[in-house]
Amino acid sequence: MEIIQVADAVAREKGIDKEIVIGAMEEAIQKAGRSKYGMDHDIRVKIDRKSGGIEMFRYREVVETIEDPEFENMQLTLPEAQRIKPEVKLGEFLVDPLPPLDFGRIAAQTAKQVILQKVRDAERERQFEEFKDRAGEIVSGVIKRVEYGNVTVDLGRAEGYLRRDETLPREHLKNGERVRAYIYDVRQEPRGPQIFLSRTHPAFMAGLFKQEVPEIYDGVIEIKAVARDPGSRAKIAVISRDSSIDPVGACVGMRGSRVQAVVNELQGEKIDIIQWTEDPARFVVSALAPAEVEKVILDDEKNRMEVVVPDEQLSLAIGRRGQNVRLASILSGWDIDIMTEEEESERRQKEFHERSTLFIEALDVDEVIAHLLVVEGFVSIQDIAESDVSEIASIEGFDEDVAAELQNRASTWLDARNKELEDKLKKLKVEDSLKAVQGLTYEMLVKLGENDVKTADDLGDLATDELIEIVGEKALTRAEAEAMIMGIRETWFADEEPVNDTGEEKAAEAS
């Protein structure tokens, strides 16, 4: 009964099934038996689940002929087997009971190692099954070890790993301290399941608010977005599903008690709580607080926003090392450019002059007509060529004849310009594969060719910043540049044929 009692104790301690422990014991005794009788014997062990009695048997298969000498102790020919057991048939096993095993020191040590390894494997599997669906939760544990800033946390039935880059700056964690962290990944690795923790993840702060604010836990208030500069500053956007509840006030709490609890957990990280709104301009104005905003200009196509602030508010809007505008950009999902009223005025004047000059030269018109086109929102010759005649004719002082003539001149200029650029592309030896990439204009292709990017593969080798630097920030957004590069890289992998590791496909082709 001692074996059953030991199996019960180990199963309870490690939190695994008793059957796994007994199975490990059977395998250990079987391995010790093979060490005694010979590794070429088929030794099997059975432990009685009630009495704890151990039975050991040798199995020999009945075959027509023994083809491999390695199996002579595991197999018997039919005549040999029938001399022992007359009614035996081919394919059956002769089972011989073996005397109880007297464990020597080495055999006992081997058995112990087998049992420990099997129990350890089962424990790891149990840990993985328990935690694999808990990614996204906040857990609490006791710090077990700190090595070079990397922290091992005892979570009770498993260990979590808090890497140095996932801890808060200037945070000093010590052995024996209790710490809360966010499970951001659980992976099964060769050394066992790895539970990765973080205190810098945006979801950690969101989870803390969920614990401190009952309205968030109940779903009355929803956290729409979180942006963090861990240990320094954070912004969180919230919205209420109940018009009678103020989401910002609920998160702040009475005398700031709720938000202060989160701040204390995050080592004094300053938190701005902002009410979410569907209007991106209004939301960004709120997100840039405490800075005051004079004007917001949206560019939906490029997902870019220009925010104009008074001169004295510029440093406040940008924040220390660009922190305020960076967090507002992450929170809103828009690229934000901050400028003063004077800078915005100078830029508008410069753009107005550049566009007017372009229209005067390309369309052969006077300043009055060029200025009218700019004022009406036309920014390029292509805009004029592709616009509806009625749209141009609706400009004060214009008629359909003038509009048609302007479109003809715009088309003529574009054709000449494209012909000139095509000639440049030929001289630069830009290949058709690059020309076929969607989203690249002739102007971009020329700039790429001048920078020795002449094929689609050359473009795929570029980093996003390199592509934007070559074609210009106004030509492509970061998202467009990334999509263009990744689109090319995906074709590289799509062209590769999957190869079976065993080489079966190659063998099939060769045959």
KALINUR-V225516 format. One record per helix or strand. SS is the DSSP state (@ for helix, = for strand). FROM is the first residue (numbers start at 0). LEN is the number of residues. If there is no record, write none. Layout:
ss->{SS/SS}
from->{FROM/FROM}
len->{LEN/LEN}
//
This chain:
ss->{@/@/=/=/@/=/@/=/@/=/=/=/@/=/=/@/@/=/=/@/@/=/@/=/=/@/@/=/@/@/@/@/@/@/@/@/@/@/@}
from->{1/17/41/53/68/74/77/92/104/137/149/158/163/177/191/201/213/220/232/246/253/269/279/294/303/310/319/334/340/366/380/388/399/431/441/455/463/477/503}
len->{13/20/6/10/3/3/7/6/27/10/5/4/3/12/7/11/4/9/8/6/12/6/8/5/6/8/13/6/23/9/6/5/29/4/9/5/8/18/7}
//
